[in-house]
Every structure is written in C-alpha cells, then in structure tokens.
Amino acid sequence: MMQMKTVGVVTTGGDAPGMNAAIRAVTRVATAKSLQVLGFERGWEGLLTNTFRHLTPRGVGGIIQLGGTMLHTARCPEFKTEEGLQKAVHTLNLNKIDGLVVIGGDGSFRGALDLSKRCETKMIGIPATIDNDVYGTDETIGFDTTVNTAVTEIDKIRDTAISHERIFIVEVMGRQRGFLALTVGLTVGAEIILVPEDHCELSEVVETLKENSRKGKKAGIVVAAEGCGKVIEIAQVIEEETGSEVRLSILGYAQRGGSPTARSRLLAILFAEKAVNLLCEGQGNRAVGLRNGEVTSIALEESTSGTKPLNKNLLKLADMLAT
Ligand code: F6P
C-alpha cells in the first residue's frame, strides 16, 4: 500500500456553513497522522492555477464557528473541459498530492470522479451543501444551519402575516430539489409547501387558501422551493384568485451564510475524520456520508449516479398538520 504523505483539501461549488469546521478537522486529523496538508484556493480554480497554502493546526485556529470557507470557492467552467482537468492533474502530480479531500456538493463530486479517472491521487468527497441533495448521505454539512436560518426568518414573517392577515409566498433555495423547502415548510408550520418533486396545481393552492380563509385563518405561509420557479406569477395568481393581500419574500443568499449550528459542525468533524481515515487505509474515490446515524462511505461513482429521494410522506404530514 502506498504511504500517504501529502493531502490536499478544496472547497468547491456553493459555500455551506460548516465548510470551515471541515477544513479545520481535516487539517488537524491529518497532521496528527503526520501528513502534510495543502489547501487549494477558490475551488477547482486553485488546482488549475496551482494556488494553495500550507494548512497547519494553528493556521486553522478560530474558524470552527465561521460561515463560508477560508479557502474561498468559485464556479469554475474551465474545470469541466479536458484541458482544465489536465491542468488540475498536473498540479496534483507537481505537488505529489496522494489524497484530495473535496468538500462540496454533487457537482464537486462529479469533478472529483472525473479527476480520479485521470490520476493516481485518491479522491474523497465530503458532502457540504445547503441543498442536502447529495445521494448516499441523509444529511450534508450546512443543511441544518440553513434550515434554522430560514425558520428564524419565516417565524418573523409569520408575525407580520398574522398582523396584516396576509398570505406570504416565501422562496427558499435548493436548486432543483425540495429538501430545504420541505424541512423548512414542515418546521414553520407552512400552510402550503411547493417542491419540484411533487407538482401541485395552482388551483389546488388557491382552493386550500380560500378554505383556510372561510375557516377564519386569514394569514398564511406558502414555502416554495426555488426549483418550482415563477414565484412572482404564483403570488399574482394567488392574490387575484383568493382576494387576499399577498406578499412575496425571497430569502436569497442570507440562507448560505452565518455561523454553523452545532449539528453542522459535528457532521463536518465526523466526516473529516472519516475522510482522512479512509485515505490512511489506502482507500480512495469514495464519498463519506451519514446513513441511519452512522458515518459511512460509498463509491464516488455510486454517489454521483444516484438520485436522492424526497420523502413525500412528509408533504402529506405537513398538509395534515396545517389545518
Ligand atoms: O447549491 C447551493 C445553492 O445555494 C443553490 O441553493 C442555489 O440554487 C445555487 O447554489 C446558487 O448558486 P450561485 O452561488 O452560483 O448563484
């Protein structure tokens, strides 16, 4: 078995609260095992341009509580080209990187898989995205923080909605998936949750809100996943058809920032330890994750080819509870 000496770390794609906690834990666990750690900057761009800094246990001090990523991140279209991938391979070889820990979402994992087919460096993916849409893990780093951020904001919106007897359409992030909208909607007691995985006719939404109004419930919260699109039109139709006052609130990028919750930090720590251990055992091209409460790993190939299912029973439960 090849002796692991140097490990690279990179955060790619959209940032997620807890990425810093993961960088810190990877660095400290790896250093404790006598490995050298290089942190590549600005996502894949750092591999394309050979831009990195040496990470030391002291150098990652004071970041566990910080949102964002100290290594920065970027969307990097060039990395998707053969030329870009070859530049990254060159950087990995130049710096004798035996293992690369890729902290990000499913797009980042696809990048790691592409790289793994072109070099000897062993890739390990750590799932970190506010969307929670990575196959093979029940939860991703950052999801819990974002859920809490959105819930805090929507609780405030509920106060003004009740005071004015208005209906609020609140758009949350999630890309093409509804994990965020579902968990947020359920935990704020939304009257309606709209997710891309479960098409809901607008006429049904209108009917539910009218029925609520007849029952004396004049205010309402509709949580819509950004993947459903057209929130402005949805708001207009609801206002016209229900006769209620409707307001639209797009929570936006505030959802991606902020200090990670204890849960996001804990996942970051446990995933990081697992990632370094896998590399030290000589394993590579795997994605770590949480399954039924256990930290585990699956092949990157499997992680990137699967589609994580949304628990639609929870939508029914949310409906039942929103009476
Ligand atoms: O994947 C995380 C995420 O915040 C999505 O929820 C959102 O659709 C997307 O990133 C926004 O990407 P960008 O930062 O490139 O605008």
Residues whose N, C-alpha, C, O or C-beta is under 5 A from the ligand:
A	BS01	F6P	G14 D131 M173 G174 R175
